[in-house]
Amino acid sequence: LGKDLDECRASLAAAEKRVQELEGSVFSSVGPLGGFFNSISQRLVVLITFMLGVLGVGGPLTYLHVYKAVVGSAVGGLLLSSCLDYITSIEGNTWFASASVVFSGNGTFLEYLICFLAVVGGVLRWYYAWEWVLYAVVDDMYMSRPIADAYIKAPLLPKGKQGSKYEPPPREEPATPAKAAPRDGAGGGAGGGAGD
């Protein structure tokens, strides 16, 4: 019985040593952002992310436009980086495990560089209102006559010689219905009611 107990103690000590080695290898493989976030106060990180989240939901519209551009670009960049991590990882890894590595700050420098470039590109696109689309869209098309007349004030090409200044045609007043003639015949004609 004593011999079995000594063997169990030895195997337990070997297992504890192996667990410590594995924990050490996990903490030694912390990436650039993981090391930064582990070095600062976690209460400060929680306070900053809480305030960003609250302002993102209930903040002023000026802040919200910037927030959508930055956060949307950052999430898109992190998704791109997690795909890169999955492609370059060992076989048998899942995309979710790769995403966890990137989102926890343990990714490679290249992955965070891609994320940074996505944020910069997204913010610049928002700021300069660049349209990066793969298809063309016509916003408004007015085909019926009254609506088209309201939006088309002048022809696209001027009439006359090249370089002559275009002058719009005179504005036509809408036709009003003519007044009916009086029935009693007094006053003679359409303007006869003036003497009454």
N, C-alpha and C positions, 0 to 999 in steps of 0.2 A: 504494500500500500504506500509506503514511504517513497519507493522508487517511482511509482506512477505519479505521485504528487510532485516530485522533483522534475519529472519530464514535463508535466503540465505547466509548472512555473517557468521552465526554460522556454517552452513554446510560447507562453504568454509574453515573456520578456522579448522574444524575437518578433512577435507580432506587434508589440508596442513600438519597438525600434523601427519596424517597417512602416508603421503608420506615421511616425515622426519624419521619416525620410520622405514619404509621399507628401505630407503637409509642407515640408520645406521646399520640395520641388515645385509645388503649386504656387507658393508665395514668392518663390524666386523668379517665376515666369510672369510677373506682373508687367503689363505693358506701360507705355509712357503716360497715358491718362489715368490708368489704375494707380500707378505710383503717386501721381499728383493728388488724386482724390483721397488716397489713403493717408497722405501727409497733412492735409488740412483738417480743420475741425468739422466733424460730420454734422454738428448742429448748425454750423454756418451753411453748409451745403443744403441741408433740409430747409432752412429759412429762406435761402435765395430761390430754390426751386418752388417752394410754396408760394412766394410772392409772384414769381413769374407765371405760375399756373393761375392764381387768382386774377392777376391783371389780364391774362390771356382770355379769361372768360368774361370778366366784368370790368375791364379797363376801358379807357377812352378809345374812340375809333382811330385816332392817330396812332396810338400805341398798337392797336389791334392789327392794323395793316402791316406794320413792321414785324410784329410778332408772327403773323401768318407766313410772311416771306422767310424769316429766319428759321422758325421751327419747321415749316414744311420742307425747306431745303435741307435742314439738318437731318430730319428723319429720312428723306430720300437718299442723302449721302450715306447715312448709316446702313440703309438697306443695300445700297451698292457695295459698301465695304463688307457687309456680311456675306454677300454673294462671292466676293473675291476671296474671303477667308475660307468659304466652303470649297471653292475650286482648288485652292492651294493646300487644303488640309489633307490629313491622312485618309485613306479609304475607310469607309464605314462610319464616318462622321455624318451627323445630320445638319441640315441648314439651321435648325433651331439652336444647336450647340454652337455653331459658328456665330450666329446672331448674338447669343449670350456672351461669347468671348468679346465681340466688338462692343456691345452695349455696356459691358461691365468695365471697359477701359483696358482690356488686356490684349487688344489687337496690335498689329504691327504698325510701324511708322507709315508705310505706304497706304494702309487702309485708312488711317486718319488723315493723310494728305488728300486722298480722294474725297473723303467727307468734307474737309475744309474747302476744297475746290468747288464742291457741289453747293456749299453754303454761299461762297462768294459769287458763284454764277447765278444762283437763285436770287440773291439780294440785288445784284446788278440788273438782272432781268426785270425785277419788280421796280427798281428805282428809275430805270430808263424806259420802262413800258415796252420792252422788246416782245414781239410776238414770235415765238418759236413753235410753229404748228406744222403738221404734216399734211394738212388739207386746207382748202380755202372755204371761207364761210361768208355768205352775204348776210349782213345784219338785218337790213330792212329793204324790202322791195315793194314799191307802190305801183301797182299796175292799173288800178281803176282811175278814171279821169279826174274826178274832183280832188282826190287826195294827191294825185300826181301833180295837178296844177298848183296845189298849195305848196308843194316842195320844190317845184321847178320854177324858179323866178325868171331865169334868162336862159337863152340857148347856150349850149356849150361852146359853139364856134361863132364868132361875130360875123355879121353880114358886111359886105362891102370890101374895100381894099385891105390888103395886109397892113397891120399896124394902126388902122383907124380905131378910134375909141368906140366902144359899143355903148349905145344909149338904149335903155329898155323901152318897149312900146308904152304908150299912155295907158294908164290903168282904167279899165272899164268899170263903171258903176253897175251894180246889179239892177236889172230891170224891175221897176215897180209896177204893179197892176194899175191900169188907167181907171180914173174915177168914173163911175156911171153917171149918165146924164139924168137930170131931174125928170120926173114923170109928168109933172104938171105943165111942162112946156114953157114955163116962165123963165126968163133970163136968157133964153136962146143959146143953146149949145152947152159944151162941157164946162165953161167958166161962168155960167149964168147965175150961180148962187151967190155972187158977190154983192148984189143989191139988196138982199134980204135982211 
